[in-house]
Amino acid sequence: MAYSGRMQGNHLYSILLAPRGRDRMVDLGMQIAGHYLSPFDKLIGFIGSPGSGKSMLIKGMFPGLELTSDDSGVNIRPLPLLSVHEHTTGFYTPHTYHVDIHFEAAFTPMFELAIAITDAINLGKRVVVEHFDLIREHLTMNANLLIGIGEEVIITRPSIFGPEPAEVAKIVHKTLNYRFMAHTAVDLCSVYLQDKVTEHYLHADVRHGFILSFQNKPDIDLTKLENYLNNMISQALPVSLKDENHIQIGKITWPCTAPRMHVKKTSDIKKFTATKEIVQDPLSKRWLLTGIVGDKVGEFNKIIAI
């Protein structure tokens, strides 16, 4: 394993909650780059299902990097990585290449993609690989830095003992649906609050749920809020992308900063529970409303702060 800096070389893994919204994902990418990325890293692998936010995280970690495919359907052809030997000299030659294995596998055999990745690294280039778990068995090396995105962001620096991408993939693919459920639930919650709360409130994350943070204690009947959301869930309303800034929930059009990160219908949310009271964070003095999706909610009713 190549030397990768003092702090990075001693890094085993970190786990962060994956936020909702484009801006927060990009900001998290910037933080990850500052804390975990080494200039010696040549192979960076990303793992996560479509819609998990990989592209936004990459844009935050590598500002200015051209992504060869994205959620908007913009694809760069031919794939620059496949012609890396043509870009080894000259002032404007790329240093970092991007490849989405899930997308490129439809056009190029896996072994050719693996050869291109290996050649680029041997030429001193850096390669950012989405869906790294799909190409790993065709490579003789693991990633220098491996990042999995589900409900949580798992950041690890594999050694010869692992972890292997398949291990990370198993975790993040299993948990992503909780993030989609929580994201849809928080928008339903905002629909309910639109005529009940006038102040601008902030969003934060907890496992299997969300936090709404208020400067002043809101007058909200949490039982009515919970009943409203569970009624909306029981109606199995379709949830879809309206445009890049809005979603459609049944007949409701609602602003959203991550419109692709939702369940397909409200009944995909496995129950909603609001904590039994709005509590004050003793440090920020802000008032916190916490909502949880799923059946195991007992421990969350004990939440008293972020």
DOVO-708586 format. One record per residue (C-alpha): residue in one letter; z, x, y. Coordinates in Angstrom, 1 decimal. Layout:
BEGIN
<node><aa>a</aa><up>Z</up><east>X</east><north>Y</north></node>
...
***
This chain:
BEGIN
<node><aa>m</aa><up>0.0</up><east>0.0</east><north>0.0</north></node>
<node><aa>a</aa><up>-1.0</up><east>1.4</east><north>3.4</north></node>
<node><aa>y</aa><up>1.6</up><east>2.3</east><north>6.0</north></node>
<node><aa>s</aa><up>2.0</up><east>-0.6</east><north>8.3</north></node>
<node><aa>g</aa><up>4.6</up><east>0.3</east><north>10.9</north></node>
<node><aa>r</aa><up>8.4</up><east>0.5</east><north>10.7</north></node>
<node><aa>m</aa><up>9.4</up><east>-3.1</east><north>11.2</north></node>
<node><aa>q</aa><up>6.4</up><east>-4.5</east><north>9.5</north></node>
<node><aa>g</aa><up>6.7</up><east>-2.2</east><north>6.5</north></node>
<node><aa>n</aa><up>10.2</up><east>-3.5</east><north>5.8</north></node>
<node><aa>h</aa><up>9.3</up><east>-7.2</east><north>6.2</north></node>
<node><aa>l</aa><up>9.6</up><east>-9.3</east><north>3.1</north></node>
<node><aa>y</aa><up>9.0</up><east>-12.8</east><north>4.3</north></node>
<node><aa>s</aa><up>9.8</up><east>-15.3</east><north>7.1</north></node>
<node><aa>i</aa><up>9.7</up><east>-19.1</east><north>7.1</north></node>
<node><aa>l</aa><up>9.0</up><east>-21.1</east><north>10.3</north></node>
<node><aa>l</aa><up>8.6</up><east>-24.8</east><north>10.8</north></node>
<node><aa>a</aa><up>4.9</up><east>-25.6</east><north>11.4</north></node>
<node><aa>p</aa><up>4.6</up><east>-27.5</east><north>14.7</north></node>
<node><aa>r</aa><up>2.4</up><east>-30.4</east><north>15.6</north></node>
<node><aa>g</aa><up>-0.3</up><east>-30.1</east><north>18.3</north></node>
<node><aa>r</aa><up>-3.0</up><east>-27.6</east><north>19.1</north></node>
<node><aa>d</aa><up>-1.1</up><east>-25.8</east><north>21.9</north></node>
<node><aa>r</aa><up>2.1</up><east>-25.3</east><north>19.9</north></node>
<node><aa>m</aa><up>0.1</up><east>-23.9</east><north>16.9</north></node>
<node><aa>v</aa><up>-1.8</up><east>-21.5</east><north>19.2</north></node>
<node><aa>d</aa><up>1.5</up><east>-20.5</east><north>20.8</north></node>
<node><aa>l</aa><up>3.1</up><east>-19.9</east><north>17.4</north></node>
<node><aa>g</aa><up>0.1</up><east>-17.7</east><north>16.4</north></node>
<node><aa>m</aa><up>0.7</up><east>-15.6</east><north>19.5</north></node>
<node><aa>q</aa><up>4.4</up><east>-15.2</east><north>18.5</north></node>
<node><aa>i</aa><up>3.5</up><east>-14.3</east><north>14.9</north></node>
<node><aa>a</aa><up>1.0</up><east>-11.6</east><north>16.1</north></node>
<node><aa>g</aa><up>3.7</up><east>-10.1</east><north>18.4</north></node>
<node><aa>h</aa><up>6.4</up><east>-10.0</east><north>15.7</north></node>
<node><aa>y</aa><up>4.5</up><east>-9.5</east><north>12.4</north></node>
<node><aa>l</aa><up>1.0</up><east>-8.2</east><north>12.9</north></node>
<node><aa>s</aa><up>0.5</up><east>-4.4</east><north>12.7</north></node>
<node><aa>p</aa><up>-2.6</up><east>-2.5</east><north>14.1</north></node>
<node><aa>f</aa><up>-2.8</up><east>-0.9</east><north>10.7</north></node>
<node><aa>d</aa><up>-3.4</up><east>-4.3</east><north>9.0</north></node>
<node><aa>k</aa><up>-6.9</up><east>-4.5</east><north>7.7</north></node>
<node><aa>l</aa><up>-6.8</up><east>-7.6</east><north>5.5</north></node>
<node><aa>i</aa><up>-5.0</up><east>-10.8</east><north>6.8</north></node>
<node><aa>g</aa><up>-5.1</up><east>-13.8</east><north>4.5</north></node>
<node><aa>f</aa><up>-4.5</up><east>-17.4</east><north>5.4</north></node>
<node><aa>i</aa><up>-3.7</up><east>-20.1</east><north>2.9</north></node>
<node><aa>g</aa><up>-3.6</up><east>-23.9</east><north>3.6</north></node>
<node><aa>s</aa><up>-5.4</up><east>-27.1</east><north>3.1</north></node>
<node><aa>p</aa><up>-8.0</up><east>-28.4</east><north>5.6</north></node>
<node><aa>g</aa><up>-6.3</up><east>-29.8</east><north>8.6</north></node>
<node><aa>s</aa><up>-3.2</up><east>-27.7</east><north>8.3</north></node>
<node><aa>g</aa><up>-3.8</up><east>-25.8</east><north>11.5</north></node>
<node><aa>k</aa><up>-5.1</up><east>-22.5</east><north>10.2</north></node>
<node><aa>s</aa><up>-7.8</up><east>-22.2</east><north>12.8</north></node>
<node><aa>m</aa><up>-5.4</up><east>-22.8</east><north>15.7</north></node>
<node><aa>l</aa><up>-3.0</up><east>-20.3</east><north>14.3</north></node>
<node><aa>i</aa><up>-5.8</up><east>-17.7</east><north>14.0</north></node>
<node><aa>k</aa><up>-7.0</up><east>-18.4</east><north>17.5</north></node>
<node><aa>g</aa><up>-3.4</up><east>-17.7</east><north>18.7</north></node>
<node><aa>m</aa><up>-3.1</up><east>-14.5</east><north>16.7</north></node>
<node><aa>f</aa><up>-6.6</up><east>-13.2</east><north>17.5</north></node>
<node><aa>p</aa><up>-7.7</up><east>-14.4</east><north>21.0</north></node>
<node><aa>g</aa><up>-11.4</up><east>-14.2</east><north>21.4</north></node>
<node><aa>l</aa><up>-12.2</up><east>-13.9</east><north>17.7</north></node>
<node><aa>e</aa><up>-15.3</up><east>-16.0</east><north>16.8</north></node>
<node><aa>l</aa><up>-14.4</up><east>-18.3</east><north>13.9</north></node>
<node><aa>t</aa><up>-17.4</up><east>-18.6</east><north>11.6</north></node>
<node><aa>s</aa><up>-16.6</up><east>-22.3</east><north>10.9</north></node>
<node><aa>d</aa><up>-14.2</up><east>-24.7</east><north>12.5</north></node>
<node><aa>d</aa><up>-13.1</up><east>-28.3</east><north>12.5</north></node>
<node><aa>s</aa><up>-15.8</up><east>-29.2</east><north>15.0</north></node>
<node><aa>g</aa><up>-18.5</up><east>-28.3</east><north>12.6</north></node>
<node><aa>v</aa><up>-19.7</up><east>-25.3</east><north>14.6</north></node>
<node><aa>n</aa><up>-20.8</up><east>-22.6</east><north>12.1</north></node>
<node><aa>i</aa><up>-22.1</up><east>-19.1</east><north>12.8</north></node>
<node><aa>r</aa><up>-25.1</up><east>-18.3</east><north>10.7</north></node>
<node><aa>p</aa><up>-25.9</up><east>-15.8</east><north>9.2</north></node>
<node><aa>l</aa><up>-22.3</up><east>-14.8</east><north>8.4</north></node>
<node><aa>p</aa><up>-21.6</up><east>-11.6</east><north>10.4</north></node>
<node><aa>l</aa><up>-19.4</up><east>-10.2</east><north>7.6</north></node>
<node><aa>l</aa><up>-22.4</up><east>-10.1</east><north>5.3</north></node>
<node><aa>s</aa><up>-24.2</up><east>-7.7</east><north>7.7</north></node>
<node><aa>v</aa><up>-21.2</up><east>-5.6</east><north>8.6</north></node>
<node><aa>h</aa><up>-23.2</up><east>-2.4</east><north>7.8</north></node>
<node><aa>e</aa><up>-25.5</up><east>-3.3</east><north>10.7</north></node>
<node><aa>h</aa><up>-22.6</up><east>-3.2</east><north>13.1</north></node>
<node><aa>t</aa><up>-20.9</up><east>0.1</east><north>12.4</north></node>
<node><aa>t</aa><up>-22.1</up><east>1.9</east><north>15.6</north></node>
<node><aa>g</aa><up>-22.4</up><east>1.0</east><north>19.2</north></node>
<node><aa>f</aa><up>-20.1</up><east>0.0</east><north>22.0</north></node>
<node><aa>y</aa><up>-20.2</up><east>-3.7</east><north>21.3</north></node>
<node><aa>t</aa><up>-19.7</up><east>-3.6</east><north>17.5</north></node>
<node><aa>p</aa><up>-17.0</up><east>-6.0</east><north>16.2</north></node>
<node><aa>h</aa><up>-13.7</up><east>-4.7</east><north>15.0</north></node>
<node><aa>t</aa><up>-12.5</up><east>-8.0</east><north>13.4</north></node>
<node><aa>y</aa><up>-14.4</up><east>-10.3</east><north>11.2</north></node>
<node><aa>h</aa><up>-13.6</up><east>-13.8</east><north>10.1</north></node>
<node><aa>v</aa><up>-14.6</up><east>-15.6</east><north>7.0</north></node>
<node><aa>d</aa><up>-13.7</up><east>-19.1</east><north>5.6</north></node>
<node><aa>i</aa><up>-13.9</up><east>-18.8</east><north>1.8</north></node>
<node><aa>h</aa><up>-13.8</up><east>-22.5</east><north>1.2</north></node>
<node><aa>f</aa><up>-16.8</up><east>-23.0</east><north>3.4</north></node>
<node><aa>e</aa><up>-18.8</up><east>-19.9</east><north>2.6</north></node>
<node><aa>a</aa><up>-18.5</up><east>-20.3</east><north>-1.2</north></node>
<node><aa>a</aa><up>-21.0</up><east>-23.1</east><north>-0.9</north></node>
<node><aa>f</aa><up>-23.7</up><east>-20.6</east><north>0.3</north></node>
<node><aa>t</aa><up>-22.7</up><east>-17.2</east><north>-1.1</north></node>
<node><aa>p</aa><up>-21.3</up><east>-16.2</east><north>-4.5</north></node>
<node><aa>m</aa><up>-17.7</up><east>-15.1</east><north>-4.6</north></node>
<node><aa>f</aa><up>-18.5</up><east>-11.6</east><north>-5.8</north></node>
<node><aa>e</aa><up>-20.8</up><east>-11.0</east><north>-2.8</north></node>
<node><aa>l</aa><up>-18.1</up><east>-12.2</east><north>-0.4</north></node>
<node><aa>a</aa><up>-15.6</up><east>-9.9</east><north>-2.1</north></node>
<node><aa>i</aa><up>-17.9</up><east>-6.9</east><north>-1.8</north></node>
<node><aa>a</aa><up>-18.5</up><east>-7.7</east><north>1.9</north></node>
<node><aa>i</aa><up>-14.8</up><east>-7.9</east><north>2.6</north></node>
<node><aa>t</aa><up>-14.1</up><east>-4.6</east><north>0.7</north></node>
<node><aa>d</aa><up>-17.0</up><east>-2.8</east><north>2.5</north></node>
<node><aa>a</aa><up>-15.8</up><east>-4.0</east><north>5.9</north></node>
<node><aa>i</aa><up>-12.3</up><east>-2.7</east><north>5.2</north></node>
<node><aa>n</aa><up>-13.7</up><east>0.6</east><north>3.9</north></node>
<node><aa>l</aa><up>-15.6</up><east>0.9</east><north>7.2</north></node>
<node><aa>g</aa><up>-12.3</up><east>0.6</east><north>9.2</north></node>
<node><aa>k</aa><up>-12.9</up><east>-3.0</east><north>10.1</north></node>
<node><aa>r</aa><up>-10.3</up><east>-5.8</east><north>10.0</north></node>
<node><aa>v</aa><up>-11.0</up><east>-9.0</east><north>8.1</north></node>
<node><aa>v</aa><up>-9.3</up><east>-12.4</east><north>8.6</north></node>
<node><aa>v</aa><up>-9.8</up><east>-14.6</east><north>5.5</north></node>
<node><aa>e</aa><up>-9.1</up><east>-18.3</east><north>5.4</north></node>
<node><aa>h</aa><up>-8.4</up><east>-19.7</east><north>2.0</north></node>
<node><aa>f</aa><up>-7.5</up><east>-16.3</east><north>0.7</north></node>
<node><aa>d</aa><up>-6.2</up><east>-17.7</east><north>-2.5</north></node>
<node><aa>l</aa><up>-9.7</up><east>-18.6</east><north>-3.6</north></node>
<node><aa>i</aa><up>-11.0</up><east>-15.0</east><north>-3.3</north></node>
<node><aa>r</aa><up>-8.0</up><east>-13.0</east><north>-4.4</north></node>
<node><aa>e</aa><up>-9.1</up><east>-12.7</east><north>-8.1</north></node>
<node><aa>h</aa><up>-12.3</up><east>-11.1</east><north>-7.0</north></node>
<node><aa>l</aa><up>-10.6</up><east>-8.4</east><north>-4.9</north></node>
<node><aa>t</aa><up>-8.8</up><east>-5.3</east><north>-6.1</north></node>
<node><aa>m</aa><up>-6.2</up><east>-5.6</east><north>-3.3</north></node>
<node><aa>n</aa><up>-3.8</up><east>-8.2</east><north>-1.9</north></node>
<node><aa>a</aa><up>-3.6</up><east>-8.9</east><north>1.8</north></node>
<node><aa>n</aa><up>-1.6</up><east>-6.7</east><north>4.1</north></node>
<node><aa>l</aa><up>-0.3</up><east>-9.8</east><north>5.8</north></node>
<node><aa>l</aa><up>-0.3</up><east>-13.2</east><north>4.1</north></node>
<node><aa>i</aa><up>0.3</up><east>-16.4</east><north>5.9</north></node>
<node><aa>g</aa><up>0.6</up><east>-19.9</east><north>4.3</north></node>
<node><aa>i</aa><up>0.6</up><east>-23.1</east><north>6.3</north></node>
<node><aa>g</aa><up>2.1</up><east>-26.3</east><north>5.0</north></node>
<node><aa>e</aa><up>5.1</up><east>-28.1</east><north>6.4</north></node>
<node><aa>e</aa><up>6.3</up><east>-24.6</east><north>7.0</north></node>
<node><aa>v</aa><up>4.6</up><east>-21.4</east><north>7.9</north></node>
<node><aa>i</aa><up>5.3</up><east>-18.7</east><north>5.3</north></node>
<node><aa>i</aa><up>4.7</up><east>-15.2</east><north>6.5</north></node>
<node><aa>t</aa><up>4.9</up><east>-12.4</east><north>4.0</north></node>
<node><aa>r</aa><up>3.8</up><east>-8.8</east><north>3.5</north></node>
<node><aa>p</aa><up>3.0</up><east>-8.5</east><north>-0.2</north></node>
<node><aa>s</aa><up>3.8</up><east>-5.4</east><north>-2.2</north></node>
<node><aa>i</aa><up>2.5</up><east>-4.5</east><north>-5.7</north></node>
<node><aa>f</aa><up>5.2</up><east>-6.9</east><north>-7.0</north></node>
<node><aa>g</aa><up>3.8</up><east>-9.9</east><north>-5.0</north></node>
<node><aa>p</aa><up>3.9</up><east>-12.5</east><north>-3.9</north></node>
<node><aa>e</aa><up>0.4</up><east>-13.4</east><north>-5.0</north></node>
<node><aa>p</aa><up>-1.6</up><east>-15.9</east><north>-2.9</north></node>
<node><aa>a</aa><up>-1.4</up><east>-18.5</east><north>-5.7</north></node>
<node><aa>e</aa><up>2.4</up><east>-18.6</east><north>-5.4</north></node>
<node><aa>v</aa><up>2.2</up><east>-19.2</east><north>-1.6</north></node>
<node><aa>a</aa><up>-0.6</up><east>-21.8</east><north>-2.1</north></node>
<node><aa>k</aa><up>1.5</up><east>-23.8</east><north>-4.6</north></node>
<node><aa>i</aa><up>4.3</up><east>-24.1</east><north>-2.0</north></node>
<node><aa>v</aa><up>2.2</up><east>-25.0</east><north>1.1</north></node>
<node><aa>h</aa><up>-0.2</up><east>-27.4</east><north>-0.6</north></node>
<node><aa>k</aa><up>2.8</up><east>-29.3</east><north>-1.9</north></node>
<node><aa>t</aa><up>4.7</up><east>-29.6</east><north>1.4</north></node>
<node><aa>l</aa><up>1.8</up><east>-30.3</east><north>3.8</north></node>
<node><aa>n</aa><up>1.9</up><east>-34.0</east><north>3.3</north></node>
<node><aa>y</aa><up>5.4</up><east>-34.2</east><north>4.7</north></node>
<node><aa>r</aa><up>4.0</up><east>-32.7</east><north>7.9</north></node>
<node><aa>f</aa><up>1.2</up><east>-35.3</east><north>8.0</north></node>
<node><aa>m</aa><up>3.7</up><east>-38.1</east><north>7.4</north></node>
<node><aa>a</aa><up>6.1</up><east>-36.8</east><north>10.1</north></node>
<node><aa>h</aa><up>3.2</up><east>-36.4</east><north>12.6</north></node>
<node><aa>t</aa><up>2.0</up><east>-40.0</east><north>12.1</north></node>
<node><aa>a</aa><up>5.6</up><east>-41.3</east><north>12.2</north></node>
<node><aa>v</aa><up>6.3</up><east>-39.5</east><north>15.6</north></node>
<node><aa>d</aa><up>3.2</up><east>-41.1</east><north>17.1</north></node>
<node><aa>l</aa><up>4.3</up><east>-44.5</east><north>15.8</north></node>
<node><aa>c</aa><up>7.7</up><east>-43.8</east><north>17.3</north></node>
<node><aa>s</aa><up>6.1</up><east>-43.0</east><north>20.7</north></node>
<node><aa>v</aa><up>4.2</up><east>-46.3</east><north>20.5</north></node>
<node><aa>y</aa><up>7.5</up><east>-48.1</east><north>20.1</north></node>
<node><aa>l</aa><up>9.1</up><east>-46.2</east><north>23.0</north></node>
<node><aa>q</aa><up>6.2</up><east>-46.6</east><north>25.5</north></node>
<node><aa>d</aa><up>7.8</up><east>-49.6</east><north>27.3</north></node>
<node><aa>k</aa><up>11.4</up><east>-48.5</east><north>26.7</north></node>
<node><aa>v</aa><up>11.6</up><east>-44.9</east><north>27.9</north></node>
<node><aa>t</aa><up>10.2</up><east>-43.9</east><north>31.3</north></node>
<node><aa>e</aa><up>11.1</up><east>-40.2</east><north>31.3</north></node>
<node><aa>h</aa><up>9.0</up><east>-37.5</east><north>29.8</north></node>
<node><aa>y</aa><up>10.5</up><east>-36.3</east><north>26.5</north></node>
<node><aa>l</aa><up>10.0</up><east>-33.2</east><north>24.4</north></node>
<node><aa>h</aa><up>9.1</up><east>-32.8</east><north>20.7</north></node>
<node><aa>a</aa><up>10.7</up><east>-30.4</east><north>18.2</north></node>
<node><aa>d</aa><up>10.6</up><east>-30.1</east><north>14.4</north></node>
<node><aa>v</aa><up>12.9</up><east>-30.4</east><north>11.5</north></node>
<node><aa>r</aa><up>12.1</up><east>-30.3</east><north>7.8</north></node>
<node><aa>h</aa><up>10.5</up><east>-33.6</east><north>6.7</north></node>
<node><aa>g</aa><up>10.8</up><east>-35.0</east><north>10.2</north></node>
<node><aa>f</aa><up>10.9</up><east>-34.6</east><north>14.0</north></node>
<node><aa>i</aa><up>13.2</up><east>-34.5</east><north>17.0</north></node>
<node><aa>l</aa><up>12.6</up><east>-36.2</east><north>20.4</north></node>
<node><aa>s</aa><up>14.6</up><east>-34.6</east><north>23.1</north></node>
<node><aa>f</aa><up>15.6</up><east>-36.4</east><north>26.3</north></node>
<node><aa>q</aa><up>17.2</up><east>-35.2</east><north>29.5</north></node>
<node><aa>n</aa><up>19.1</up><east>-38.5</east><north>29.9</north></node>
<node><aa>k</aa><up>20.6</up><east>-40.5</east><north>27.0</north></node>
<node><aa>p</aa><up>18.0</up><east>-43.3</east><north>26.3</north></node>
<node><aa>d</aa><up>19.1</up><east>-46.9</east><north>25.6</north></node>
<node><aa>i</aa><up>17.4</up><east>-47.3</east><north>22.3</north></node>
<node><aa>d</aa><up>18.4</up><east>-49.6</east><north>19.4</north></node>
<node><aa>l</aa><up>17.8</up><east>-47.2</east><north>16.5</north></node>
<node><aa>t</aa><up>17.9</up><east>-50.0</east><north>13.9</north></node>
<node><aa>k</aa><up>15.1</up><east>-51.8</east><north>15.7</north></node>
<node><aa>l</aa><up>13.2</up><east>-48.6</east><north>16.0</north></node>
<node><aa>e</aa><up>13.6</up><east>-47.9</east><north>12.3</north></node>
<node><aa>n</aa><up>12.6</up><east>-51.5</east><north>11.4</north></node>
<node><aa>y</aa><up>9.5</up><east>-51.3</east><north>13.6</north></node>
<node><aa>l</aa><up>8.2</up><east>-48.1</east><north>12.0</north></node>
<node><aa>n</aa><up>8.9</up><east>-49.4</east><north>8.4</north></node>
<node><aa>n</aa><up>7.1</up><east>-52.6</east><north>9.3</north></node>
<node><aa>m</aa><up>4.1</up><east>-50.6</east><north>10.5</north></node>
<node><aa>i</aa><up>4.2</up><east>-48.5</east><north>7.4</north></node>
<node><aa>s</aa><up>4.2</up><east>-51.6</east><north>5.1</north></node>
<node><aa>q</aa><up>1.1</up><east>-53.0</east><north>6.8</north></node>
<node><aa>a</aa><up>-1.0</up><east>-50.0</east><north>5.5</north></node>
<node><aa>l</aa><up>-2.8</up><east>-49.7</east><north>8.8</north></node>
<node><aa>p</aa><up>-5.7</up><east>-47.2</east><north>8.8</north></node>
<node><aa>v</aa><up>-5.2</up><east>-44.0</east><north>10.7</north></node>
<node><aa>s</aa><up>-8.2</up><east>-42.1</east><north>11.9</north></node>
<node><aa>l</aa><up>-9.6</up><east>-39.7</east><north>14.4</north></node>
<node><aa>k</aa><up>-10.8</up><east>-41.5</east><north>17.6</north></node>
<node><aa>d</aa><up>-11.8</up><east>-38.3</east><north>19.5</north></node>
<node><aa>e</aa><up>-10.4</up><east>-34.8</east><north>20.0</north></node>
<node><aa>n</aa><up>-7.5</up><east>-36.2</east><north>22.1</north></node>
<node><aa>h</aa><up>-6.8</up><east>-39.6</east><north>20.5</north></node>
<node><aa>i</aa><up>-6.1</up><east>-41.3</east><north>17.2</north></node>
<node><aa>q</aa><up>-6.6</up><east>-44.9</east><north>16.0</north></node>
<node><aa>i</aa><up>-3.8</up><east>-46.6</east><north>14.3</north></node>
<node><aa>g</aa><up>-5.0</up><east>-50.1</east><north>13.3</north></node>
<node><aa>k</aa><up>-6.1</up><east>-51.5</east><north>16.7</north></node>
<node><aa>i</aa><up>-4.0</up><east>-49.1</east><north>18.7</north></node>
<node><aa>t</aa><up>-5.6</up><east>-46.1</east><north>20.4</north></node>
<node><aa>w</aa><up>-3.0</up><east>-43.4</east><north>21.1</north></node>
<node><aa>p</aa><up>-3.2</up><east>-39.9</east><north>22.7</north></node>
<node><aa>c</aa><up>-2.6</up><east>-37.1</east><north>20.3</north></node>
<node><aa>t</aa><up>-2.8</up><east>-33.3</east><north>20.6</north></node>
<node><aa>a</aa><up>-3.6</up><east>-32.8</east><north>16.9</north></node>
<node><aa>p</aa><up>-5.7</up><east>-35.9</east><north>15.9</north></node>
<node><aa>r</aa><up>-6.8</up><east>-34.5</east><north>12.5</north></node>
<node><aa>m</aa><up>-3.3</up><east>-33.9</east><north>11.3</north></node>
<node><aa>h</aa><up>-2.4</up><east>-37.4</east><north>10.0</north></node>
<node><aa>v</aa><up>-2.1</up><east>-39.5</east><north>6.9</north></node>
<node><aa>k</aa><up>-5.0</up><east>-41.8</east><north>6.2</north></node>
<node><aa>k</aa><up>-3.0</up><east>-45.0</east><north>6.4</north></node>
<node><aa>t</aa><up>0.5</up><east>-45.8</east><north>7.5</north></node>
<node><aa>s</aa><up>1.6</up><east>-46.7</east><north>4.0</north></node>
<node><aa>d</aa><up>1.1</up><east>-43.1</east><north>3.0</north></node>
<node><aa>i</aa><up>4.4</up><east>-42.5</east><north>4.9</north></node>
<node><aa>k</aa><up>7.1</up><east>-42.6</east><north>2.3</north></node>
<node><aa>k</aa><up>9.8</up><east>-44.5</east><north>4.3</north></node>
<node><aa>f</aa><up>11.1</up><east>-43.7</east><north>7.7</north></node>
<node><aa>t</aa><up>14.8</up><east>-43.2</east><north>8.6</north></node>
<node><aa>a</aa><up>16.3</up><east>-42.7</east><north>12.0</north></node>
<node><aa>t</aa><up>19.6</up><east>-40.9</east><north>12.3</north></node>
<node><aa>k</aa><up>22.4</up><east>-43.3</east><north>13.1</north></node>
<node><aa>e</aa><up>23.0</up><east>-42.1</east><north>16.6</north></node>
<node><aa>i</aa><up>21.5</up><east>-40.2</east><north>19.5</north></node>
<node><aa>v</aa><up>23.5</up><east>-37.0</east><north>19.8</north></node>
<node><aa>q</aa><up>23.8</up><east>-34.4</east><north>22.5</north></node>
<node><aa>d</aa><up>23.0</up><east>-30.7</east><north>21.9</north></node>
<node><aa>p</aa><up>26.0</up><east>-28.8</east><north>23.2</north></node>
<node><aa>l</aa><up>23.9</up><east>-25.9</east><north>24.4</north></node>
<node><aa>s</aa><up>20.9</up><east>-27.6</east><north>26.1</north></node>
<node><aa>k</aa><up>22.8</up><east>-30.8</east><north>27.0</north></node>
<node><aa>r</aa><up>19.7</up><east>-32.8</east><north>26.0</north></node>
<node><aa>w</aa><up>19.9</up><east>-35.9</east><north>23.9</north></node>
<node><aa>l</aa><up>18.3</up><east>-35.9</east><north>20.5</north></node>
<node><aa>l</aa><up>16.7</up><east>-38.6</east><north>18.5</north></node>
<node><aa>t</aa><up>15.8</up><east>-37.5</east><north>14.9</north></node>
<node><aa>g</aa><up>13.4</up><east>-39.2</east><north>12.5</north></node>
<node><aa>i</aa><up>12.9</up><east>-38.3</east><north>8.9</north></node>
<node><aa>v</aa><up>10.2</up><east>-39.3</east><north>6.4</north></node>
<node><aa>g</aa><up>10.8</up><east>-39.5</east><north>2.6</north></node>
<node><aa>d</aa><up>13.6</up><east>-40.8</east><north>0.4</north></node>
<node><aa>k</aa><up>16.1</up><east>-37.9</east><north>0.6</north></node>
<node><aa>v</aa><up>17.6</up><east>-38.5</east><north>4.0</north></node>
<node><aa>g</aa><up>21.4</up><east>-38.3</east><north>3.4</north></node>
<node><aa>e</aa><up>21.7</up><east>-34.7</east><north>4.6</north></node>
<node><aa>f</aa><up>19.7</up><east>-35.4</east><north>7.8</north></node>
<node><aa>n</aa><up>22.1</up><east>-38.0</east><north>9.0</north></node>
<node><aa>k</aa><up>24.5</up><east>-35.1</east><north>9.6</north></node>
<node><aa>i</aa><up>22.2</up><east>-33.4</east><north>12.2</north></node>
<node><aa>i</aa><up>24.0</up><east>-32.9</east><north>15.5</north></node>
<node><aa>a</aa><up>21.7</up><east>-30.4</east><north>17.1</north></node>
<node><aa>i</aa><up>18.3</up><east>-28.7</east><north>16.9</north></node>
***
